[in-house]
Amino acid sequence: MKVYRFLTGKDDAAFCHRVTEALNRGWQLYGPPTLTFNARNGDVTCGQAITKDIESKKYDPEMDLSKF
């Protein structure tokens, strides 16, 4: 089974650490990151899609994908 997640957050070190943790847990980047600018508060928000192949599991919509 292949699982998909989309990580989002403020463009800061904490977001980079979340992506780095996912990569070290076997997730792979899927496509380029996305960025958007919030003119009201001056923040940049990042998004990064990630995927992971999980063997011997069947997909269930109740799964907590962050646990893989």
Contacts in CASP RR format, 6 or more apart in sequence:
PFRMAT RR
TARGET T0000
AUTHOR 0000-0000-0000
METHOD contacts of the structure
MODEL  1
MKVYRFLTGKDDAAFCHRVTEALNRGWQLYGPPTLTFNARNGDVTCGQAI
TKDIESKKYDPEMDLSKF
1 53 0 8 1.000
1 54 0 8 1.000
1 55 0 8 1.000
1 57 0 8 1.000
1 58 0 8 1.000
1 59 0 8 1.000
2 51 0 8 1.000
2 52 0 8 1.000
2 53 0 8 1.000
2 54 0 8 1.000
3 51 0 8 1.000
3 52 0 8 1.000
3 54 0 8 1.000
3 59 0 8 1.000
3 63 0 8 1.000
3 65 0 8 1.000
3 68 0 8 1.000
4 30 0 8 1.000
4 49 0 8 1.000
4 50 0 8 1.000
4 51 0 8 1.000
4 65 0 8 1.000
5 22 0 8 1.000
5 27 0 8 1.000
5 49 0 8 1.000
5 50 0 8 1.000
5 51 0 8 1.000
5 65 0 8 1.000
5 66 0 8 1.000
6 47 0 8 1.000
6 48 0 8 1.000
6 49 0 8 1.000
6 50 0 8 1.000
7 15 0 8 1.000
7 18 0 8 1.000
7 19 0 8 1.000
7 22 0 8 1.000
7 46 0 8 1.000
7 47 0 8 1.000
7 48 0 8 1.000
7 49 0 8 1.000
7 50 0 8 1.000
8 45 0 8 1.000
8 46 0 8 1.000
8 47 0 8 1.000
9 15 0 8 1.000
9 18 0 8 1.000
9 45 0 8 1.000
9 46 0 8 1.000
9 47 0 8 1.000
10 43 0 8 1.000
10 44 0 8 1.000
10 45 0 8 1.000
10 46 0 8 1.000
11 35 0 8 1.000
11 43 0 8 1.000
11 44 0 8 1.000
11 45 0 8 1.000
11 46 0 8 1.000
15 46 0 8 1.000
19 29 0 8 1.000
19 48 0 8 1.000
19 50 0 8 1.000
22 50 0 8 1.000
23 29 0 8 1.000
23 50 0 8 1.000
25 52 0 8 1.000
25 68 0 8 1.000
26 52 0 8 1.000
27 50 0 8 1.000
27 51 0 8 1.000
27 52 0 8 1.000
27 68 0 8 1.000
28 50 0 8 1.000
28 51 0 8 1.000
28 52 0 8 1.000
29 48 0 8 1.000
29 49 0 8 1.000
29 50 0 8 1.000
30 49 0 8 1.000
30 50 0 8 1.000
30 51 0 8 1.000
31 49 0 8 1.000
33 46 0 8 1.000
33 47 0 8 1.000
33 48 0 8 1.000
34 46 0 8 1.000
34 47 0 8 1.000
34 48 0 8 1.000
35 44 0 8 1.000
35 45 0 8 1.000
35 46 0 8 1.000
35 47 0 8 1.000
36 44 0 8 1.000
36 45 0 8 1.000
37 43 0 8 1.000
37 44 0 8 1.000
37 45 0 8 1.000
38 44 0 8 1.000
38 45 0 8 1.000
52 68 0 8 1.000
54 68 0 8 1.000
END
